[in-house]
Amino acid sequence: MRAMRKFLAPLLALFLLMLAACAHAPGAKVDMMAEYANSVRWSDWDMAWRYVDPATRTSLVLPGDEQDRLHDVKVTGYTVRTSEPQPDGTIAQTVEIHFVDQATQVERTIRAHEIWRTDDGGDHWWLTTGLPEF
């Protein structure tokens, strides 16, 4: 039994390392889009802003009032309705976002159109359309 444990422990460690490596394999697009979606779901706008394309950020600098407004928005649902690869290599998504405006306590729903692009072979994907407009 002891000999079997000595054999299984390294095998289990190797399996866990392989599993961890697979988690960072070419699915970066899916992982990044899922991380962005989670940021929006949790209304973590500072984190969501990090997924916005740096070139887009320069034209979408959020003034203080808009940043304060986003902090009043609490997302209650984020659902990808369509996700389609485009001929230019981008990904076009339509998402439905349910949210509550803390000022009015009214739940609303918007549809946002997202365009995602990569410039480094798929290792990092950027949202070119900016944060959703509430």
C-alpha distance (Angstrom), angle and dihedral (degrees) to the residues before:
residue distance angle dihedral
M1 . . .
R2 3.80 . .
A3 3.82 90.6 .
M4 3.78 89.7 51.8
R5 3.84 91.4 53.5
K6 3.80 90.3 51.5
F7 3.79 88.7 53.6
L8 3.83 96.7 43.4
A9 3.82 97.8 46.4
P10 3.85 95.2 64.4
L11 3.80 90.4 40.3
L12 3.79 90.8 53.3
A13 3.81 91.0 47.0
L14 3.83 90.3 51.2
F15 3.79 90.8 49.2
L16 3.82 91.6 51.5
L17 3.81 91.5 49.1
M18 3.80 90.7 51.2
L19 3.78 90.7 48.4
A20 3.81 91.1 51.4
A21 3.82 90.6 48.9
C22 3.79 90.6 53.0
A23 3.79 90.0 54.1
H24 3.81 89.3 63.7
A25 3.79 96.6 41.0
P26 3.83 124.6 113.8
G27 3.80 92.9 -52.9
A28 3.83 89.4 93.5
K29 3.81 90.6 120.7
V30 3.78 92.7 56.1
D31 3.80 92.5 42.3
M32 3.81 94.1 50.0
M33 3.79 93.9 45.8
A34 3.81 89.6 48.4
E35 3.81 91.1 48.9
Y36 3.81 90.1 50.4
A37 3.82 90.5 48.0
N38 3.80 89.9 51.2
S39 3.80 90.5 50.1
V40 3.79 90.0 53.3
R41 3.82 92.4 43.8
W42 3.80 89.5 55.4
S43 3.83 91.7 42.6
D44 3.81 88.8 -120.7
W45 3.80 95.9 154.0
D46 3.80 95.3 170.6
M47 3.81 89.7 58.5
A48 3.82 93.3 41.9
W49 3.83 89.3 52.2
R50 3.83 89.0 61.3
Y51 3.82 89.9 66.4
V52 3.81 93.1 55.4
D53 3.81 113.3 105.5
P54 3.84 109.5 -98.4
A55 3.82 89.8 -130.8
T56 3.81 89.4 54.4
R57 3.80 92.8 46.0
T58 3.80 91.8 64.1
S59 3.80 91.3 59.2
L60 3.82 94.2 40.6
V61 3.77 102.8 49.8
L62 3.77 104.0 162.9
P63 3.79 113.1 -128.4
G64 3.79 116.7 -138.4
D65 3.81 93.7 -101.8
E66 3.80 91.9 55.1
Q67 3.80 91.7 47.9
D68 3.81 89.0 52.0
R69 3.81 89.7 48.0
L70 3.81 91.5 53.4
H71 3.78 90.1 53.6
D72 3.82 87.6 58.6
V73 3.83 90.4 55.9
K74 3.81 115.1 89.9
V75 3.79 113.0 -171.1
T76 3.80 115.4 -140.9
G77 3.81 98.0 178.8
Y78 3.81 141.8 10.5
T79 3.80 117.8 -173.0
V80 3.80 127.7 174.8
R81 3.81 106.1 -135.5
T82 3.82 98.8 178.3
S83 3.79 134.3 6.6
E84 3.80 118.3 -178.1
P85 3.81 131.9 172.0
Q86 3.80 110.8 -127.8
P87 3.82 127.4 -143.2
D88 3.83 90.8 -110.9
G89 3.83 91.5 59.0
T90 3.79 96.5 -102.1
I91 3.79 125.1 121.1
A92 3.81 119.0 -127.6
Q93 3.80 116.1 -155.8
T94 3.75 133.9 -179.9
V95 3.79 113.5 -156.2
E96 3.76 132.9 -175.6
I97 3.78 115.8 -141.3
H98 3.79 124.1 -167.1
F99 3.79 114.3 -163.0
V100 3.77 143.7 165.3
D101 3.78 120.0 -134.0
Q102 3.80 102.9 -140.2
A103 3.81 91.4 -149.9
T104 3.81 94.3 59.6
Q105 3.82 101.4 19.9
V106 3.80 88.5 -136.3
E107 3.79 120.7 137.8
R108 3.78 115.0 -134.9
T109 3.79 136.3 176.4
I110 3.79 129.1 -140.3
R111 3.78 133.8 179.7
A112 3.76 114.8 -137.3
H113 3.79 126.7 -166.1
E114 3.79 113.2 -143.8
I115 3.79 128.3 -167.8
W116 3.80 116.4 -163.3
R117 3.81 124.2 -167.2
T118 3.76 138.1 178.1
D119 3.77 128.9 -153.9
D120 3.78 100.7 -176.9
G121 3.78 107.1 56.3
G122 3.78 96.5 -80.8
D123 3.80 101.2 -52.9
H124 3.80 93.2 113.8
W125 3.80 127.5 23.8
W126 3.80 123.3 -160.9
L127 3.79 130.2 -157.6
T128 3.81 105.3 -130.1
T129 3.80 97.7 -175.0
G130 3.80 98.2 63.5
L131 3.78 128.5 -132.8
P132 3.79 119.7 -31.8
E133 3.80 117.1 -85.9
F134 3.79 111.2 -122.8
